[in-house]
Amino acid sequence: MKNKIKSNLSTHVHLIEMNVNQLQLGMYVSKLDRPWLETNFPFQGFALTSPTDIEEVQRQCDYVYIDVEKQLQLKFSDNNTSSTTYPKNWIENSTPPPKKTSFIEEISDAESVYHDTSDLVKSFMEDVTIGKAINVEIAKKAVSKCVHSILNSPDALMWLTQLKSRDEYTSQHSMNVCVFSIALGRQLNLPEPELKNIGLCGMMHDMGKLKIPLEILNKPGRFDAAELAIMQSHPTLGLQLLVSDKATPHCVLNAVYGHHERMDGKGYPRGLFANEIHLYTRIVTIADMYDAISSDRVYKKGKTHLESIHILTEMSGTQLDSSLVRKFIESLGIYPPGNIVEMSTGEVAVIIETNQTRRLRPKITLLLSNRKRIVKPRLIDLTKIDRDSKGNDYVIKRMVRAEEHNINIKQLYKMGILKNIKTR
């Protein structure tokens, strides 16, 4: 029997009908397939705290109803990765570890990791459409490779997040949120095991949208009440996909179910407040929002980096964790990899690698001359060039949209722009 969700939108109580053979420790049994008085269970509702509990339910029932909200509340109160367990001001005082390698040294491995992981996410999407379960163990291995790459040199995978296609938004969004979430975790200097969990939270956060009809998912206008209710069911639908898999960490269930919660209690589906929202979920929420705002969709153009972080900043302290937003912006850098900039000379370039100490002087690759003519791509380290040919400061003047100069990042990548710099 397939798991089913019974949802009461007014109270946000969600019960999942589950075959007893799929039960796990920690689940909260809220309802049986028969009256409680026909069983020998002493309580009408209980958590599965031992293998004996599961065996007894399997002996007496064919299926039961799991209360996911109570399950997550129990786990939240016991989970030592909640933000409340960290020292006061630890976020503000945290500093990232040094890069282990340079962009040029890491980019080949990062390309392999990015494309393999993107293909994996696409395969998950295909599996869900035909009713198959998501293989969480395989996802963990892919995320582990992402973490390794970001610890080596975060700019490499960050650059590749710019290879966006509006027609592949759903799969690329999951991949990008995974990368951005890990990058923010690295900025907080979290240990590698936590980064792996955070990355898995990012990759899985929106899987419930695979169950939303495309005509609603891609609707350009405002939702009516019925459509909005369906759209806002995707956190619960994501739980339905993942809750019965023993390989799914509870922090992932928290992120899947809670990435639309807001610090001021005005999110959904449960209306949680700040102290009820898991740290990893807060991280994923910021990464999710940034990528959604900055990406082109079928029905809208994405915002620039500066516009996107301005929106995040405006939401800080009310909807978003302000300390984490500041750290997220630090993790991206003033000029994030893959963004297009105009130089003081009028030349146009793409950002390659950020500089953690001299943030205004990243490494760039020139694309256009000051007359906006195509030039042979050339890697420049701005920390080593202070003046242009006329003796003026050689600096980044402003960030520009790629389309402003008919630049297609994905096309440049396919033409080998990164291969050109790897040999220098």
C-alpha positions in Angstrom: 0.0 0.0 0.0 1.4 3.4 -1.0 1.8 6.0 1.7 -1.0 8.6 1.7 -1.2 12.0 3.4 -4.3 13.3 5.1 -4.0 17.0 5.5 -6.0 19.4 7.6 -5.0 22.8 6.2 -6.6 24.8 9.0 -4.6 23.1 11.7 -1.6 21.9 9.7 -1.8 18.4 11.2 -0.5 15.9 8.8 -1.0 12.1 9.1 0.8 9.7 6.8 -0.8 6.4 6.2 2.0 3.8 6.4 2.4 0.1 6.0 3.6 -1.4 9.3 6.6 -2.9 7.5 7.9 0.6 6.8 7.9 1.8 10.4 11.1 3.2 12.0 12.2 4.1 15.5 11.2 7.6 16.4 8.0 7.7 14.4 4.9 8.7 16.3 1.8 6.5 15.8 -1.3 8.6 16.0 -4.0 6.4 14.6 -4.5 2.7 13.9 -6.3 0.8 11.1 -8.7 -0.4 13.9 -10.2 0.9 17.1 -7.7 1.3 19.9 -9.9 -0.8 22.3 -9.4 -3.8 20.0 -5.6 -3.7 20.7 -3.6 -4.0 23.9 -1.9 -0.6 23.5 -2.2 1.4 26.7 -2.1 4.8 25.1 -3.9 6.3 22.1 -0.9 7.7 20.4 2.8 6.8 21.2 6.3 7.1 19.8 8.1 4.0 18.6 11.1 3.9 21.0 12.3 0.3 20.7 12.3 -2.6 18.2 9.7 -4.3 20.4 7.3 -1.4 19.9 7.6 -1.8 16.1 7.1 -5.6 16.3 4.0 -5.2 18.5 2.4 -2.8 16.0 3.3 -5.1 13.1 1.7 -8.0 15.0 -1.6 -6.2 15.6 -2.0 -3.9 12.5 -1.6 -3.8 8.8 -1.2 -0.1 8.5 -1.1 2.9 10.9 -1.1 6.7 10.7 2.1 8.5 11.5 2.0 12.1 12.9 5.0 13.6 11.3 4.7 16.9 13.2 4.9 15.2 16.6 7.7 13.0 15.3 9.7 16.1 14.3 8.9 17.9 17.5 10.3 15.0 19.5 13.4 14.9 17.4 13.8 18.7 17.5 13.8 18.7 21.3 16.5 15.9 21.4 18.6 17.0 18.5 22.0 18.4 19.5 22.4 20.2 16.2 19.8 22.8 17.0 21.0 26.4 16.9 20.2 26.7 20.6 23.1 24.4 21.5 25.8 26.7 20.0 27.6 29.3 22.1 26.2 32.8 22.1 27.4 34.9 19.1 29.1 31.9 17.6 27.7 32.7 14.1 29.0 36.2 14.2 32.4 35.1 15.4 32.9 32.1 13.1 35.5 32.2 10.4 35.8 29.8 7.4 38.8 27.4 7.1 41.4 28.4 4.5 41.1 27.0 0.9 43.0 23.8 0.4 43.6 24.3 -3.3 43.1 27.0 -6.0 40.2 27.3 -8.4 42.4 26.2 -11.3 43.5 23.1 -9.3 40.0 22.2 -8.3 37.8 23.0 -11.3 38.3 19.7 -13.2 37.1 17.7 -10.2 34.4 20.2 -9.5 33.1 19.9 -13.1 32.8 16.1 -12.7 31.1 16.4 -9.3 28.6 19.1 -10.5 27.6 17.2 -13.6 27.4 13.8 -12.0 25.3 15.2 -9.1 23.1 17.2 -11.4 22.4 14.0 -13.4 21.6 12.2 -10.1 19.0 14.8 -9.2 17.4 14.5 -12.6 17.3 10.7 -12.1 15.5 11.3 -8.7 12.9 13.4 -10.6 12.4 10.6 -13.1 12.0 8.0 -10.3 9.4 10.1 -8.5 7.3 10.6 -11.6 7.1 6.8 -12.1 6.4 6.1 -8.4 9.8 5.0 -7.3 11.5 6.0 -4.1 14.5 8.3 -3.9 17.8 6.6 -3.1 19.0 8.6 -0.2 22.2 6.5 0.3 23.3 7.4 -3.3 22.5 11.1 -2.6 24.7 11.0 0.5 27.7 9.9 -1.5 27.1 12.6 -4.1 26.8 15.3 -1.4 30.0 14.0 0.2 31.8 14.8 -3.0 30.3 18.3 -3.1 31.5 18.9 0.4 35.0 17.7 -0.5 35.1 20.1 -3.5 33.9 23.1 -1.5 36.4 22.5 1.3 39.1 22.4 -1.3 38.0 25.6 -3.2 34.4 26.8 -2.9 34.7 29.0 -6.0 34.8 26.1 -8.4 31.4 24.7 -7.6 30.0 28.2 -7.0 31.1 29.1 -10.6 29.2 26.1 -12.0 26.0 27.2 -10.2 25.8 29.9 -12.9 25.2 27.4 -15.6 21.5 27.8 -15.4 18.7 27.0 -17.8 15.2 28.1 -17.1 13.9 24.8 -18.7 15.9 22.8 -16.1 15.1 25.0 -13.1 13.8 22.3 -10.8 16.8 20.0 -11.0 19.4 22.8 -11.1 17.7 24.5 -8.2 18.1 21.5 -6.0 21.8 21.2 -7.0 22.5 24.9 -6.4 20.8 25.0 -3.0 22.9 22.0 -2.0 26.1 23.9 -3.0 25.0 27.2 -1.5 24.0 25.5 1.8 27.4 23.8 2.1 29.2 27.0 1.3 27.3 28.8 4.1 28.1 25.9 6.4 31.8 26.2 5.5 31.6 29.9 6.2 30.5 29.0 9.7 33.4 26.6 10.0 31.1 23.6 10.7 32.7 20.2 10.8 32.6 18.0 7.7 29.9 15.6 9.0 27.6 18.6 9.5 28.3 19.9 6.1 27.3 16.6 4.6 24.0 16.7 6.4 23.4 20.4 5.4 24.2 19.6 1.8 21.7 16.7 1.8 19.1 19.0 3.3 19.7 21.4 0.4 19.5 18.7 -2.2 16.3 17.2 -0.9 14.4 20.3 0.3 12.1 20.8 -2.7 11.5 17.1 -3.7 7.8 17.6 -2.8 7.4 19.9 -5.8 7.8 16.9 -8.0 4.3 16.0 -6.9 2.8 19.4 -7.8 1.1 19.7 -11.2 3.3 21.6 -13.7 0.5 24.0 -14.6 0.5 25.2 -11.0 4.3 25.0 -10.5 5.0 27.2 -13.6 2.0 29.5 -13.4 3.1 33.1 -14.2 0.3 34.9 -12.4 -1.0 34.8 -8.8 -2.4 31.6 -7.4 -6.0 31.4 -6.4 -6.9 30.0 -3.0 -7.1 26.4 -4.2 -3.8 26.6 -6.2 -2.0 28.2 -3.3 -3.1 25.4 -1.0 -1.8 22.8 -3.5 1.5 24.7 -3.9 2.0 25.0 -0.1 1.5 21.3 0.3 4.9 20.5 -1.2 6.7 20.4 2.1 4.3 17.7 3.3 4.6 15.9 -0.1 8.4 15.9 0.3 8.0 14.3 3.7 5.8 11.6 2.1 8.6 10.8 -0.3 11.4 10.6 2.4 10.0 9.8 5.8 9.8 6.0 5.4 13.5 5.7 4.2 15.7 4.7 7.2 18.7 6.4 5.4 17.0 9.9 5.7 18.4 11.9 8.6 15.8 13.7 10.7 17.5 17.0 10.0 16.7 16.4 6.3 13.0 15.8 7.2 13.1 19.1 9.2 14.5 21.0 6.2 12.0 19.4 3.8 9.1 20.2 6.0 10.3 23.5 7.3 12.1 25.5 4.6 9.1 27.8 4.2 8.9 28.6 7.9 9.9 32.1 8.9 11.5 33.6 11.9 8.4 35.7 12.7 6.0 32.8 12.7 4.4 33.8 9.4 5.6 30.8 7.3 4.0 27.5 6.5 3.0 24.7 7.0 3.2 25.0 10.8 3.8 28.7 11.6 6.9 28.0 13.6 8.9 30.8 15.3 12.6 31.3 15.3 13.5 29.1 18.3 11.5 26.3 16.8 13.4 26.3 13.4 16.4 24.0 13.1 19.7 25.6 12.2 20.1 23.6 9.0 16.6 24.5 7.9 17.5 28.2 8.4 20.5 27.7 6.2 18.6 25.9 3.5 15.9 28.6 3.6 18.4 31.3 2.8 20.1 29.3 0.0 16.8 28.4 -1.4 15.5 32.0 -1.5 18.7 33.3 -3.0 18.8 30.8 -5.9 15.1 31.3 -6.6 15.4 35.1 -6.7 18.5 35.1 -8.9 17.4 32.4 -11.4 15.5 32.9 -14.6 12.2 31.0 -14.7 9.8 30.3 -17.5 7.7 33.2 -16.4 10.2 35.7 -15.0 13.8 37.0 -15.2 16.1 36.4 -12.3 17.5 39.3 -10.2 21.2 40.2 -10.2 23.4 39.2 -7.3 23.2 42.7 -5.8 19.4 42.8 -6.1 19.1 39.3 -4.7 21.2 40.0 -1.6 19.4 43.3 -1.1 16.1 41.4 -0.9 17.6 38.9 1.6 18.9 41.8 3.7 15.4 43.4 3.7 14.0 40.2 5.1 16.7 39.8 7.8 15.5 39.9 11.3 11.9 39.2 10.5 11.6 36.3 8.0 15.3 35.3 7.9 18.0 34.8 10.5 20.0 38.1 10.1 23.3 36.6 11.3 23.1 33.8 8.8 22.2 36.2 6.0 25.4 38.2 6.7 27.5 35.0 6.7 25.8 33.8 3.5 26.7 37.1 1.7 30.3 36.7 3.0 30.3 33.1 1.6 29.3 34.4 -1.9 31.8 37.3 -1.8 31.2 40.8 -3.1 31.7 39.5 -6.7 30.6 35.9 -6.8 32.2 33.4 -9.2 30.5 33.3 -12.6 29.1 36.9 -12.5 29.8 39.4 -15.2 31.5 42.7 -14.4 32.6 45.9 -16.2 36.0 47.2 -15.5 37.1 50.8 -15.0 38.6 50.7 -18.6 35.2 49.6 -20.1 36.4 46.0 -20.6 34.0 43.2 -19.6 35.0 40.2 -17.6 33.7 37.2 -15.8 34.6 36.5 -12.1 36.7 33.4 -11.7 37.9 33.2 -8.1 37.2 35.4 -5.0 39.9 36.7 -2.7 39.1 36.2 1.0 41.4 38.9 2.2 41.1 41.5 -0.7 37.5 41.1 -1.6 37.5 43.8 -4.2 40.2 42.2 -6.2 39.2 38.7 -7.4 40.6 36.8 -10.3 38.8 37.6 -13.6 38.8 36.4 -17.2 38.5 39.2 -19.8 35.8 38.6 -22.4 35.3 41.9 -24.2 37.5 44.9 -25.0 36.7 48.4 -24.0 34.9 48.7 -27.3 32.9 45.6 -26.4 34.6 43.4 -29.0 35.3 39.8 -28.3 38.8 39.2 -27.1 40.8 36.0 -26.4 39.9 35.1 -22.8 42.7 36.1 -20.5 43.0 35.3 -16.8 43.9 38.3 -14.6 44.6 38.4 -10.9 43.5 41.9 -9.8 45.7 41.7 -6.7 48.7 41.9 -9.1 47.4 44.7 -11.3 46.9 48.1 -9.7 47.0 50.4 -12.8 45.7 50.3 -16.3 47.7 51.4 -19.4 46.9 55.0 -18.6 48.1 54.8 -15.0 44.6 54.8 -13.5 43.3 52.4 -10.9 42.3 49.1 -12.7 39.3 48.0 -10.7 35.8 46.6 -11.1 33.4 49.4 -11.9 30.1 47.6 -11.6 28.3 44.3 -12.0 26.2 43.9 -15.2 23.7 41.4 -16.6 25.2 38.9 -19.0 22.5 39.6 -21.6 23.5 43.3 -21.5 26.5 42.4 -23.6 25.0 39.3 -25.3 27.1 37.0 -23.1 25.9 33.5 -22.5 27.7 31.9 -19.6 26.5 28.4 -20.5 27.7 28.8 -24.1 31.1 30.1 -22.9 31.5 27.1 -20.7 30.7 24.7 -23.5 33.3 26.6 -25.7 35.9 25.8 -23.1 36.5 29.1 -21.2 37.5 27.2 -18.1 39.8 24.8 -20.0 41.6 27.9 -21.4 42.5 29.2 -17.9 43.3 25.7 -16.5 46.4 25.5 -18.7 47.8 28.9 -17.5 
